[in-house]
């Protein structure tokens, strides 16, 4: 199926590895020019090389989005790159439970997962609105709905991201810019290390490409009438609400 993405530009934050890298490569396969973001120059360059091999334009922007001013600068670079698609994929994972987590852990979870998403999005939004078409897609987590006991800070931060996306969708109604969230389940990159229960409902484990396919659809003009959703891509492990 042609997703009608050829010639569009995209910024994928946190795309130097893992799910973000898969998203960058999948969008490139659909004809998108991609701005690859990360903190490791060599890793980001390697992803950009694979993106460029798809016959599209690929550039790299580096920076720790939690540092003052960096998220805004990355967004400005994306604007100048011509990005009309923003995929907020960056965000650190950490394990903390109620007994061991302290104020610094909660602060780090929100400063790493929520505030960078807000800053990049706020800075890029005027450009998207000016052009009358755009996509803001944020990566959530199934943990925000059924949080494991040892990821309370991360799960709370990702729940904030999901709710924030819904609010943004309402804010952008009628502008041609949509906001949606994709929440992965257990995603593995090395199948030799899989816990057998990870993919028991789907019959196989989740892979980064599964998330990337969902993002590509939501990024496309085919999803013009999809706005404000949380699309759970977890093989059914979360169950129905």
Protein Blocks (a to p, Z undefined) as FASTA:
>chain_A
ZZhlghiacddehilgcjllmmmmmmmmnopacddddfblklmmmmmmmmmmnopacddd
eddfkbghklmmmmmmmmmnopabdcdfbccdddddfklpcfklmmmmmmmmmmmmmmmm
mmmmmmmmmnopacddddddfklmmgcfklmmmmmmmmmmmmmmmmmmmmmgonlpacdd
dddddddfblklccfklmmmnopacdfklmmmmmmmmmpmklmmgghiacddehhmnopZ
Z
